[in-house]
Every structure is written in structure tokens, then in C-alpha cells.
């Protein structure tokens, strides 16, 4: 049975720092890069809601079903977004990666690939997960393309499964990576980063 604990994960120019209230101002600034709270299919806090966003994430951590991080770009030493494990199911060795967002200036960069590689390495190699899931709004086509580019397999669509930030009901597109698939996914992600000039020791 897996056990999760807040921990710093670092590599390839990115540091994932356990989320705390000390990140509040920096996280609000990151969300302001593109005013991401206006995207109805994402859970990105506006400036006035950032403290509550962090509080809820930490409540989920205390309850044992979430583990949130702030994402720091080491080259600029700036917090640029957030991500987390969620829907943690210790008895079946499963976590999901989600609640992921980055400031708009880091979209279409190597940041998401790097973060996913760090999170998957930690989940499979350190924690010992048997499966890592990912999900996204059926209307968020950019997110679906990004998840598929990682190498995750589409499990299906859960209709009327959860709520958007605006209160509307959404369909969730579900993906997963099994531990038996991890070696191939790792090589795929490392190759993508290498092709774009990101080396393992950076």
C-alpha cells in the first residue's frame, strides 16, 4: 500500500515544492500571467481566491487524498504554477495527476513535459504506484492533446461526472499509465526533452 508525504522533487530546471501558504503571493502572480482564472474549464484561482485555493489543497492533503506542489522555474527562480496528486487510493496503489496549470508565458514550453516526468518518476519509482491516472474536461482539447502526448492511454469518458469552477457539470476524459508501461513512457518523455535541448542533469 502506497504512502505519500510532502517532498521536494527537482530536475531539469524545475523544482516542485510542497505547497504552503507562503506561496500565496507568488501563485497569485503566476495565475495573473494570462488571467487564467477566466478559463472556465480549469481550476485556477483569481487573486482574491488564491489563499482559499491553497487552504483547500492543504485540507485535501491532511485528509490523505491530495498532495499539492508549487512549480518553480529554477532559471528565473519564479513560481510559475501548481500541480498535485489527487484522488489518492492507497489500497490500490493509485494516484492521479491533476489540478495542473502554469502561467501563460510557459504554455507550449518544456515545463509541462518536465513536470509530468518528475511526477511520474516519483509516483512509480519512489512511491511504488501501480497506476497513475489523469483526467481533463471533455471541452479542454489542449489538455487532452498534452496528456496523449505524454503517452497515457485513454480509458474513456465519464459523463456528467464533476463540476467546473463556474458550477456547470462537465464530462471527464479519463487516462492512465500502468506501471508496466512506465519504462516506455519514461523513454518517450526523456526523448522529447532531449530533442528540445533539456538534458537530464539540468
Z-matrix of the N, CA and C atoms (Angstrom, degrees):
N
C 1 1.468
C 2 1.527 1 109.45
N 3 1.311 2 116.62 1 128.09
C 4 1.464 3 120.69 2 -175.89
C 5 1.529 4 111.41 3 -71.11
N 6 1.332 5 115.14 4 152.62
C 7 1.451 6 122.47 5 173.70
C 8 1.525 7 108.42 6 -130.39
N 9 1.330 8 116.33 7 135.26
C 10 1.456 9 121.33 8 -178.81
C 11 1.519 10 110.33 9 -115.53
N 12 1.325 11 115.43 10 140.13
C 13 1.457 12 121.58 11 177.55
C 14 1.527 13 108.49 12 -139.61
N 15 1.323 14 118.27 13 145.23
C 16 1.472 15 119.96 14 176.36
C 17 1.523 16 110.20 15 -56.86
N 18 1.315 17 116.15 16 129.98
C 19 1.458 18 120.82 17 -178.32
C 20 1.513 19 109.67 18 -153.90
N 21 1.319 20 116.61 19 149.45
C 22 1.455 21 121.77 20 176.10
C 23 1.526 22 109.11 21 -85.73
N 24 1.338 23 115.51 22 134.11
C 25 1.464 24 121.75 23 178.58
C 26 1.521 25 107.13 24 -123.01
N 27 1.321 26 117.09 25 128.60
C 28 1.468 27 120.00 26 -173.44
C 29 1.516 28 111.00 27 -138.93
N 30 1.335 29 115.93 28 142.89
C 31 1.453 30 121.04 29 175.10
C 32 1.507 31 111.41 30 170.13
N 33 1.332 32 116.24 31 150.88
C 34 1.461 33 122.57 32 173.75
C 35 1.523 34 112.90 33 56.08
N 36 1.326 35 115.90 34 37.50
C 37 1.460 36 120.58 35 175.04
C 38 1.515 37 115.77 36 84.57
N 39 1.335 38 117.23 37 5.83
C 40 1.463 39 121.93 38 -179.02
C 41 1.526 40 109.69 39 -126.17
N 42 1.327 41 116.07 40 139.26
C 43 1.460 42 120.56 41 172.48
C 44 1.523 43 108.95 42 -122.05
N 45 1.319 44 116.60 43 127.98
C 46 1.457 45 122.63 44 172.96
C 47 1.519 46 107.51 45 -97.61
N 48 1.335 47 115.87 46 113.23
C 49 1.454 48 122.55 47 -176.07
C 50 1.524 49 109.57 48 -105.07
N 51 1.337 50 118.57 49 133.52
C 52 1.468 51 119.62 50 176.25
C 53 1.529 52 110.05 51 -51.36
N 54 1.311 53 116.23 52 126.38
C 55 1.462 54 121.63 53 -174.63
C 56 1.523 55 110.90 54 -67.22
N 57 1.331 56 116.07 55 132.71
C 58 1.459 57 122.30 56 175.93
C 59 1.525 58 108.65 57 -138.38
N 60 1.320 59 116.57 58 171.72
C 61 1.462 60 120.64 59 177.37
C 62 1.525 61 111.33 60 -65.23
N 63 1.317 62 117.95 61 -20.17
C 64 1.465 63 120.59 62 177.42
C 65 1.530 64 111.85 63 -64.44
N 66 1.331 65 117.08 64 -18.30
C 67 1.464 66 121.11 65 179.23
C 68 1.529 67 113.08 66 -85.77
N 69 1.315 68 117.95 67 0.00
C 70 1.461 69 121.57 68 -168.84
C 71 1.531 70 112.61 69 -56.94
N 72 1.309 71 117.93 70 -53.68
C 73 1.469 72 120.73 71 -176.57
C 74 1.525 73 111.38 72 -65.41
N 75 1.317 74 116.63 73 -42.34
C 76 1.464 75 120.40 74 -179.66
C 77 1.525 76 111.50 75 -66.27
N 78 1.334 77 116.77 76 -37.10
C 79 1.457 78 120.50 77 179.57
C 80 1.531 79 110.28 78 -69.32
N 81 1.333 80 116.82 79 -38.82
C 82 1.469 81 120.71 80 176.85
C 83 1.522 82 110.14 81 -62.36
N 84 1.330 83 117.05 82 -40.05
C 85 1.460 84 120.52 83 178.44
C 86 1.526 85 111.23 84 -65.65
N 87 1.338 86 116.89 85 -39.40
C 88 1.468 87 120.78 86 179.09
C 89 1.524 88 110.87 87 -63.72
N 90 1.339 89 116.91 88 -42.01
C 91 1.469 90 120.61 89 179.52
C 92 1.517 91 111.29 90 -67.27
N 93 1.332 92 117.28 91 -27.33
C 94 1.461 93 121.33 92 179.31
C 95 1.524 94 112.11 93 -71.91
N 96 1.334 95 116.43 94 -16.98
C 97 1.461 96 121.67 95 176.32
C 98 1.530 97 108.12 96 -73.44
N 99 1.329 98 115.91 97 85.39
C 100 1.458 99 121.76 98 -177.58
C 101 1.514 100 113.33 99 105.54
N 102 1.362 101 117.23 100 0.20
C 103 1.468 102 121.68 101 -179.38
C 104 1.531 103 110.73 102 48.37
N 105 1.330 104 114.78 103 57.25
C 106 1.464 105 121.35 104 -170.45
C 107 1.526 106 113.46 105 -66.39
N 108 1.322 107 117.46 106 -17.89
C 109 1.460 108 119.21 107 179.82
C 110 1.528 109 112.29 108 -66.53
N 111 1.330 110 117.07 109 -12.63
C 112 1.469 111 120.29 110 178.50
C 113 1.527 112 112.61 111 -81.02
N 114 1.336 113 118.08 112 -8.04
C 115 1.456 114 121.27 113 176.71
C 116 1.527 115 108.25 114 -81.94
N 117 1.318 116 116.64 115 110.26
C 118 1.468 117 120.03 116 -170.76
C 119 1.513 118 113.14 117 -67.53
N 120 1.347 119 118.13 118 -20.72
C 121 1.469 120 119.69 119 -175.90
C 122 1.528 121 112.36 120 -96.61
N 123 1.329 122 118.15 121 12.23
C 124 1.456 123 120.36 122 176.07
C 125 1.527 124 109.84 123 -124.36
N 126 1.336 125 115.92 124 161.69
C 127 1.460 126 121.69 125 178.27
C 128 1.531 127 108.40 126 -108.19
N 129 1.324 128 116.03 127 72.56
C 130 1.458 129 122.23 128 179.18
C 131 1.521 130 107.79 129 -112.01
N 132 1.333 131 118.20 130 126.83
C 133 1.463 132 119.92 131 -174.78
C 134 1.526 133 112.70 132 -78.43
N 135 1.332 134 116.15 133 142.53
C 136 1.444 135 121.06 134 167.83
C 137 1.513 136 109.56 135 -74.60
N 138 1.329 137 118.16 136 169.01
C 139 1.473 138 120.96 137 -176.33
C 140 1.522 139 113.55 138 -52.57
N 141 1.335 140 117.82 139 -41.74
C 142 1.463 141 120.76 140 -176.57
C 143 1.526 142 112.17 141 -75.98
N 144 1.324 143 117.02 142 -14.87
C 145 1.469 144 120.50 143 -175.05
C 146 1.524 145 113.11 144 -106.09
N 147 1.332 146 117.53 145 1.58
C 148 1.460 147 119.96 146 -173.72
C 149 1.527 148 112.29 147 -65.42
N 150 1.324 149 117.36 148 -42.58
C 151 1.469 150 120.13 149 -179.61
C 152 1.524 151 110.51 150 -61.75
N 153 1.330 152 117.31 151 -43.10
C 154 1.462 153 120.78 152 178.90
C 155 1.522 154 110.95 153 -65.47
N 156 1.327 155 116.52 154 -37.26
C 157 1.467 156 122.16 155 177.93
C 158 1.536 157 109.89 156 -58.54
N 159 1.326 158 115.76 157 -46.52
C 160 1.462 159 120.35 158 179.82
C 161 1.524 160 110.49 159 -67.49
N 162 1.321 161 116.79 160 -42.74
C 163 1.464 162 120.55 161 178.96
C 164 1.526 163 111.17 162 -56.90
N 165 1.325 164 117.27 163 -44.91
C 166 1.462 165 120.92 164 -179.22
C 167 1.530 166 111.21 165 -66.31
N 168 1.332 167 116.09 166 -37.51
C 169 1.470 168 119.16 167 177.17
C 170 1.521 169 110.83 168 -63.85
N 171 1.330 170 116.47 169 -41.30
C 172 1.466 171 120.29 170 -179.79
C 173 1.522 172 111.79 171 -71.06
N 174 1.331 173 116.80 172 -31.31
C 175 1.461 174 119.85 173 173.48
C 176 1.527 175 110.18 174 -63.52
N 177 1.326 176 116.63 175 -41.83
C 178 1.464 177 120.64 176 176.63
C 179 1.513 178 111.88 177 -63.46
N 180 1.334 179 116.16 178 -36.35
C 181 1.463 180 120.10 179 176.53
C 182 1.526 181 110.84 180 -65.16
N 183 1.329 182 116.44 181 -44.25
C 184 1.472 183 120.20 182 179.42
C 185 1.517 184 111.44 183 -63.07
N 186 1.345 185 116.48 184 -33.09
C 187 1.463 186 120.91 185 179.76
C 188 1.527 187 112.46 186 -78.53
N 189 1.333 188 116.62 187 -10.83
C 190 1.453 189 120.49 188 175.47
C 191 1.507 190 115.92 189 90.59
N 192 1.339 191 118.30 190 7.84
C 193 1.465 192 118.44 191 -178.63
C 194 1.521 193 113.38 192 -115.59
N 195 1.343 194 117.74 193 8.86
C 196 1.459 195 121.47 194 175.92
C 197 1.523 196 109.57 195 -144.25
N 198 1.347 197 115.76 196 156.04
C 199 1.450 198 122.55 197 171.64
C 200 1.529 199 106.27 198 -146.08
N 201 1.342 200 117.44 199 100.61
C 202 1.470 201 120.92 200 -172.83
C 203 1.527 202 113.81 201 -97.51
N 204 1.324 203 115.84 202 151.04
C 205 1.459 204 123.18 203 177.10
C 206 1.525 205 110.88 204 -131.43
N 207 1.325 206 115.24 205 153.54
C 208 1.461 207 122.70 206 162.75
C 209 1.528 208 106.75 207 -97.15
N 210 1.328 209 116.10 208 142.92
C 211 1.466 210 121.72 209 -177.23
C 212 1.530 211 108.77 210 -101.60
N 213 1.336 212 116.38 211 121.53
C 214 1.460 213 120.49 212 179.92
C 215 1.538 214 110.08 213 -112.44
N 216 1.323 215 116.05 214 130.18
C 217 1.454 216 122.04 215 172.38
C 218 1.528 217 107.35 216 -85.19
N 219 1.323 218 117.57 217 113.21
C 220 1.454 219 120.79 218 -173.47
C 221 1.524 220 112.62 219 -70.21
N 222 1.320 221 117.43 220 -25.90
C 223 1.466 222 119.09 221 -179.65
C 224 1.520 223 112.11 222 -68.50
N 225 1.330 224 117.01 223 -32.32
C 226 1.465 225 121.34 224 178.66
C 227 1.520 226 112.29 225 -107.16
N 228 1.337 227 116.93 226 -9.16
C 229 1.466 228 123.99 227 -175.72
C 230 1.527 229 111.13 228 56.41
N 231 1.343 230 116.08 229 37.91
C 232 1.466 231 121.42 230 179.72
C 233 1.521 232 110.75 231 -117.03
N 234 1.333 233 115.78 232 143.90
C 235 1.460 234 121.06 233 168.98
C 236 1.525 235 107.61 234 -74.63
N 237 1.318 236 116.55 235 126.25
C 238 1.465 237 120.13 236 -173.76
C 239 1.525 238 112.73 237 -119.11
N 240 1.325 239 118.79 238 -0.89
C 241 1.454 240 120.12 239 179.98
C 242 1.511 241 111.87 240 168.75
N 243 1.320 242 115.24 241 -161.57
C 244 1.466 243 120.97 242 -177.28
C 245 1.523 244 110.02 243 -151.51
N 246 1.314 245 115.64 244 156.82
C 247 1.461 246 122.34 245 175.82
C 248 1.518 247 107.96 246 -155.94
N 249 1.315 248 117.54 247 170.27
C 250 1.465 249 119.07 248 179.04
C 251 1.529 250 111.72 249 -164.77
N 252 1.330 251 114.99 250 160.40
C 253 1.453 252 120.93 251 160.58
C 254 1.525 253 106.41 252 -84.40
N 255 1.323 254 116.06 253 143.33
C 256 1.468 255 120.05 254 177.00
C 257 1.523 256 109.06 255 -147.94
N 258 1.329 257 115.43 256 172.60
C 259 1.469 258 120.45 257 -176.20
C 260 1.518 259 110.53 258 47.12
N 261 1.326 260 114.95 259 48.53
C 262 1.462 261 121.64 260 -179.61
C 263 1.527 262 109.87 261 -72.02
N 264 1.334 263 115.86 262 127.49
C 265 1.463 264 121.78 263 178.75
C 266 1.531 265 108.48 264 -122.92
N 267 1.337 266 117.29 265 86.56
C 268 1.468 267 120.29 266 -174.26
C 269 1.524 268 113.81 267 -58.01
N 270 1.332 269 117.89 268 -35.86
C 271 1.465 270 120.27 269 -174.42
C 272 1.522 271 112.85 270 -70.08
N 273 1.337 272 116.90 271 -19.51
C 274 1.467 273 119.43 272 176.95
C 275 1.528 274 110.79 273 -115.93
N 276 1.333 275 116.34 274 14.53
C 277 1.470 276 122.61 275 176.19
C 278 1.525 277 112.03 276 53.52
N 279 1.333 278 115.36 277 48.60
C 280 1.464 279 120.38 278 -176.39
C 281 1.526 280 111.33 279 -127.85
N 282 1.334 281 115.19 280 137.29
C 283 1.457 282 121.52 281 167.58
C 284 1.526 283 106.99 282 -131.45
N 285 1.317 284 115.04 283 160.61
C 286 1.456 285 120.57 284 169.31
C 287 1.516 286 108.82 285 -116.25
N 288 1.316 287 116.21 286 147.33
C 289 1.464 288 122.47 287 174.06
C 290 1.521 289 107.47 288 -101.91
N 291 1.324 290 116.32 289 127.87
C 292 1.459 291 118.82 290 -179.92
C 293 1.515 292 112.58 291 -171.22
N 294 1.343 293 114.83 292 -162.48
C 295 1.467 294 121.33 293 -173.65
C 296 1.532 295 109.22 294 51.15
N 297 1.330 296 115.82 295 38.35
C 298 1.456 297 121.64 296 -173.98
C 299 1.516 298 110.74 297 -98.67
N 300 1.309 299 116.57 298 129.43
C 301 1.459 300 121.21 299 174.99
C 302 1.518 301 109.95 300 -155.02
N 303 1.323 302 115.49 301 152.32
C 304 1.450 303 122.64 302 178.22
C 305 1.524 304 108.50 303 -136.37
N 306 1.335 305 116.05 304 153.32
C 307 1.453 306 119.87 305 174.55
C 308 1.522 307 110.78 306 -54.26
N 309 1.331 308 115.99 307 148.73
C 310 1.469 309 121.01 308 -172.47
C 311 1.520 310 113.40 309 -57.25
N 312 1.318 311 118.37 310 -31.69
C 313 1.464 312 120.38 311 -178.41
C 314 1.529 313 112.27 312 -69.26
N 315 1.343 314 117.14 313 -10.56
C 316 1.470 315 120.97 314 178.50
C 317 1.526 316 112.40 315 -105.76
N 318 1.328 317 116.79 316 3.93
C 319 1.463 318 119.62 317 174.24
C 320 1.531 319 108.64 318 -70.43
N 321 1.316 320 116.00 319 150.69
C 322 1.467 321 122.70 320 -179.72
C 323 1.533 322 111.74 321 58.77
N 324 1.328 323 115.08 322 33.38
C 325 1.460 324 121.32 323 175.12
C 326 1.526 325 108.22 324 -118.64
N 327 1.330 326 116.43 325 -171.20
C 328 1.467 327 120.55 326 178.27
C 329 1.524 328 112.96 327 -83.03
N 330 1.332 329 117.04 328 -1.61
C 331 1.467 330 120.41 329 -173.16
C 332 1.524 331 111.49 330 -60.63
N 333 1.325 332 117.85 331 -49.37
C 334 1.466 333 119.32 332 -176.01
C 335 1.528 334 111.48 333 -64.51
N 336 1.335 335 116.94 334 -43.35
C 337 1.468 336 119.63 335 178.40
C 338 1.523 337 110.74 336 -60.60
N 339 1.335 338 116.73 337 -42.27
C 340 1.452 339 120.88 338 179.99
C 341 1.525 340 111.58 339 -64.16
N 342 1.327 341 116.31 340 -46.11
C 343 1.466 342 119.88 341 179.62
C 344 1.522 343 111.81 342 -61.80
N 345 1.321 344 116.63 343 -43.35
C 346 1.459 345 119.68 344 -179.95
C 347 1.518 346 110.63 345 -64.05
N 348 1.330 347 117.44 346 -39.32
C 349 1.459 348 120.05 347 178.35
C 350 1.525 349 110.72 348 -63.67
N 351 1.327 350 117.49 349 -43.92
C 352 1.461 351 120.79 350 178.49
C 353 1.529 352 111.36 351 -62.00
N 354 1.329 353 116.69 352 -43.50
C 355 1.466 354 120.76 353 -178.48
C 356 1.522 355 111.69 354 -68.67
N 357 1.323 356 116.82 355 -38.41
C 358 1.462 357 120.23 356 178.89
C 359 1.524 358 110.99 357 -70.45
N 360 1.336 359 117.34 358 -40.30
C 361 1.461 360 120.23 359 176.27
C 362 1.526 361 110.43 360 -59.22
N 363 1.318 362 116.34 361 -44.52
C 364 1.460 363 119.67 362 -179.64
C 365 1.533 364 110.96 363 -65.62
N 366 1.345 365 115.65 364 -42.94
C 367 1.466 366 119.36 365 -177.40
C 368 1.522 367 112.02 366 -64.90
N 369 1.319 368 117.10 367 -47.70
C 370 1.461 369 120.23 368 -174.58
C 371 1.533 370 112.66 369 -84.48
N 372 1.343 371 117.50 370 -42.97
C 373 1.464 372 120.53 371 -171.51
C 374 1.520 373 113.23 372 -87.43
N 375 1.329 374 117.24 373 -32.43
C 376 1.463 375 120.47 374 -176.89
C 377 1.525 376 112.09 375 -100.77
N 378 1.334 377 116.20 376 -50.54
C 379 1.468 378 120.64 377 -176.44
C 380 1.526 379 111.54 378 -78.31
N 381 1.326 380 116.87 379 -33.80
C 382 1.456 381 120.49 380 -179.69
C 383 1.510 382 114.47 381 89.24
N 384 1.328 383 117.13 382 33.96
C 385 1.463 384 120.61 383 -179.93
C 386 1.526 385 111.35 384 -67.63
N 387 1.306 386 114.89 385 148.61
C 388 1.454 387 120.92 386 174.13
C 389 1.510 388 112.16 387 -92.60
N 390 1.319 389 116.46 388 -22.29
C 391 1.462 390 121.71 389 -179.87
C 392 1.525 391 108.37 390 -156.81
N 393 1.321 392 114.98 391 142.57
C 394 1.466 393 122.10 392 173.48
C 395 1.521 394 107.64 393 -121.43
N 396 1.313 395 115.72 394 125.52
C 397 1.456 396 120.76 395 179.99
C 398 1.524 397 112.29 396 -102.28
N 399 1.318 398 115.57 397 158.68
C 400 1.456 399 123.32 398 172.99
C 401 1.517 400 107.50 399 -141.86
N 402 1.304 401 116.33 400 147.28
C 403 1.457 402 119.81 401 178.42
C 404 1.515 403 109.78 402 -143.14
N 405 1.324 404 116.74 403 158.60
C 406 1.456 405 120.39 404 176.92
C 407 1.521 406 109.69 405 -156.61
N 408 1.314 407 115.24 406 163.63
C 409 1.461 408 122.31 407 177.74
C 410 1.519 409 109.60 408 -64.19
N 411 1.311 410 117.15 409 138.20
C 412 1.465 411 121.46 410 179.53
C 413 1.524 412 111.33 411 -59.99
N 414 1.339 413 117.38 412 -23.27
C 415 1.463 414 120.81 413 179.28
C 416 1.526 415 112.89 414 -87.62
N 417 1.316 416 117.43 415 -10.20
C 418 1.460 417 121.12 416 -177.85
C 419 1.527 418 109.29 417 -90.45
N 420 1.317 419 115.58 418 79.65
C 421 1.464 420 120.98 419 -175.20
C 422 1.521 421 111.54 420 -67.41
N 423 1.333 422 117.51 421 -33.78
C 424 1.464 423 120.40 422 178.46
C 425 1.521 424 110.68 423 -62.39
N 426 1.321 425 116.51 424 -42.48
C 427 1.465 426 120.49 425 178.76
C 428 1.522 427 111.29 426 -66.44
N 429 1.325 428 117.46 427 -40.14
C 430 1.455 429 120.07 428 178.46
C 431 1.524 430 111.19 429 -61.45
N 432 1.330 431 116.60 430 -42.92
C 433 1.467 432 120.07 431 178.24
C 434 1.524 433 110.87 432 -62.96
N 435 1.342 434 116.43 433 -39.98
C 436 1.462 435 120.08 434 -179.52
C 437 1.525 436 111.40 435 -65.59
N 438 1.331 437 117.22 436 -41.66
C 439 1.469 438 120.87 437 179.72
C 440 1.521 439 110.66 438 -66.00
N 441 1.324 440 116.61 439 -43.08
C 442 1.465 441 120.32 440 179.00
C 443 1.521 442 111.39 441 -65.42
N 444 1.351 443 116.77 442 -33.00
C 445 1.461 444 120.53 443 178.81
C 446 1.520 445 111.72 444 -68.23
N 447 1.330 446 117.40 445 -25.26
C 448 1.463 447 121.30 446 176.34
C 449 1.521 448 110.79 447 -66.23
N 450 1.329 449 115.67 448 -34.36
C 451 1.460 450 120.85 449 -176.73
C 452 1.510 451 113.19 450 116.23
N 453 1.349 452 117.02 451 7.64
C 454 1.469 453 120.26 452 177.80
C 455 1.527 454 110.18 453 -71.74
N 456 1.317 455 115.74 454 149.98
C 457 1.460 456 121.57 455 179.24
C 458 1.532 457 110.13 456 -97.00
N 459 1.301 458 116.55 457 137.82
C 460 1.465 459 121.46 458 179.90
C 461 1.524 460 109.97 459 -76.81
N 462 1.332 461 116.00 460 122.99
C 463 1.459 462 121.41 461 178.76
C 464 1.522 463 111.90 462 -88.09
N 465 1.327 464 117.03 463 -30.84
C 466 1.457 465 120.06 464 -179.07
C 467 1.516 466 111.18 465 148.76
N 468 1.335 467 115.54 466 -171.19
C 469 1.459 468 122.28 467 -179.21
C 470 1.528 469 108.73 468 -120.03
N 471 1.333 470 115.69 469 126.55
C 472 1.461 471 121.22 470 174.73
C 473 1.528 472 107.62 471 -97.01
N 474 1.312 473 115.85 472 112.23
C 475 1.457 474 120.24 473 -173.55
C 476 1.528 475 111.15 474 -81.64
N 477 1.358 476 114.25 475 141.50
C 478 1.475 477 120.79 476 -178.67
C 479 1.531 478 111.08 477 48.05
N 480 1.328 479 115.10 478 53.20
C 481 1.464 480 120.13 479 -169.26
C 482 1.519 481 114.42 480 -98.91
N 483 1.342 482 118.09 481 -29.80
C 484 1.464 483 119.66 482 -176.91
C 485 1.523 484 110.20 483 -153.63
N 486 1.327 485 115.42 484 177.58
C 487 1.460 486 121.06 485 -177.90
C 488 1.514 487 111.23 486 -105.43
N 489 1.332 488 115.62 487 143.21
C 490 1.454 489 121.06 488 170.66
C 491 1.530 490 109.04 489 -80.45
N 492 1.329 491 115.05 490 170.85
C 493 1.460 492 119.83 491 179.78
C 494 1.524 493 111.82 492 -60.95
N 495 1.339 494 116.96 493 -28.41
C 496 1.470 495 119.97 494 -179.33
C 497 1.527 496 112.73 495 -86.21
N 498 1.344 497 117.51 496 2.21
C 499 1.455 498 121.71 497 177.76
C 500 1.512 499 114.82 498 93.98
N 501 1.340 500 118.01 499 -8.52
C 502 1.462 501 119.90 500 178.55
C 503 1.528 502 109.84 501 -75.65
N 504 1.328 503 115.63 502 156.13
C 505 1.470 504 121.57 503 -178.04
C 506 1.518 505 109.71 504 -88.13
N 507 1.321 506 116.02 505 136.63
C 508 1.464 507 119.51 506 -177.69
C 509 1.524 508 111.40 507 -122.37
N 510 1.323 509 115.55 508 157.76
C 511 1.458 510 123.04 509 168.03
C 512 1.529 511 107.44 510 -90.55
N 513 1.324 512 116.88 511 137.84
C 514 1.459 513 121.37 512 178.85
C 515 1.525 514 110.31 513 -104.63
N 516 1.330 515 116.20 514 128.83
C 517 1.455 516 121.95 515 172.78
C 518 1.527 517 107.00 516 -91.19
N 519 1.324 518 116.55 517 121.86
C 520 1.470 519 122.28 518 -172.98
C 521 1.535 520 110.83 519 -104.98
N 522 1.337 521 115.02 520 136.74
C 523 1.458 522 122.59 521 178.05
C 524 1.527 523 108.75 522 -131.76
N 525 1.332 524 116.81 523 163.65
C 526 1.462 525 119.85 524 175.67
C 527 1.517 526 111.06 525 -156.86
N 528 1.330 527 114.30 526 159.26
C 529 1.465 528 123.59 527 172.55
C 530 1.518 529 106.73 528 -129.72
N 531 1.326 530 117.66 529 124.32
C 532 1.457 531 122.82 530 177.98
C 533 1.527 532 110.22 531 -87.53
N 534 1.318 533 115.85 532 154.77
C 535 1.461 534 119.49 533 -179.93
C 536 1.528 535 111.30 534 -57.81
N 537 1.328 536 117.70 535 -33.51
C 538 1.462 537 121.17 536 179.21
C 539 1.524 538 112.24 537 -67.71
N 540 1.332 539 116.38 538 -20.14
C 541 1.468 540 121.71 539 -179.96
C 542 1.520 541 112.45 540 -94.69
N 543 1.315 542 117.02 541 -9.43
C 544 1.452 543 121.35 542 -170.29
C 545 1.524 544 113.10 543 -62.06
N 546 1.324 545 118.32 544 -41.01
C 547 1.456 546 120.68 545 -178.16
C 548 1.527 547 111.34 546 -57.68
N 549 1.318 548 116.43 547 -44.80
C 550 1.459 549 120.41 548 179.37
C 551 1.517 550 112.67 549 -68.17
N 552 1.329 551 116.01 550 -39.72
C 553 1.468 552 120.24 551 178.43
C 554 1.521 553 109.84 552 -64.81
N 555 1.329 554 117.40 553 -41.72
C 556 1.463 555 120.87 554 178.73
C 557 1.539 556 110.76 555 -58.31
N 558 1.329 557 116.55 556 -49.03
C 559 1.462 558 120.09 557 -179.84
C 560 1.519 559 111.43 558 -60.60
N 561 1.330 560 115.91 559 -38.74
C 562 1.457 561 120.92 560 178.79
C 563 1.532 562 110.78 561 -62.67
N 564 1.333 563 117.41 562 -46.42
C 565 1.458 564 121.14 563 -178.44
C 566 1.530 565 110.91 564 -68.78
N 567 1.321 566 117.56 565 -41.40
C 568 1.458 567 120.25 566 178.14
C 569 1.525 568 110.98 567 -62.75
N 570 1.323 569 117.12 568 -37.57
C 571 1.462 570 120.72 569 178.30
C 572 1.522 571 110.90 570 -67.07
N 573 1.332 572 117.31 571 -41.00
C 574 1.460 573 120.54 572 177.40
C 575 1.522 574 110.98 573 -59.89
N 576 1.323 575 116.82 574 -44.44
C 577 1.458 576 120.17 575 -179.83
C 578 1.523 577 111.42 576 -68.06
N 579 1.327 578 116.92 577 -40.58
C 580 1.462 579 120.82 578 178.98
C 581 1.525 580 111.18 579 -61.57
N 582 1.310 581 116.74 580 -40.74
C 583 1.460 582 120.63 581 179.70
C 584 1.524 583 111.96 582 -63.96
N 585 1.330 584 115.70 583 -26.78
C 586 1.459 585 120.15 584 179.92
C 587 1.524 586 112.43 585 -100.27
N 588 1.339 587 115.88 586 14.09
C 589 1.451 588 120.18 587 170.62
C 590 1.505 589 116.41 588 87.51
N 591 1.352 590 117.78 589 11.50
C 592 1.462 591 120.83 590 178.66
C 593 1.519 592 108.97 591 -98.24
N 594 1.331 593 116.52 592 115.90
C 595 1.458 594 121.24 593 -177.47
C 596 1.526 595 110.81 594 -94.10
N 597 1.334 596 117.96 595 153.54
C 598 1.479 597 121.50 596 -176.50
C 599 1.516 598 113.54 597 -57.71
N 600 1.336 599 118.79 598 -33.41
C 601 1.457 600 119.86 599 -175.29
C 602 1.520 601 113.52 600 -90.85
N 603 1.342 602 117.63 601 6.62
C 604 1.460 603 120.09 602 -179.68
C 605 1.520 604 110.64 603 -84.95
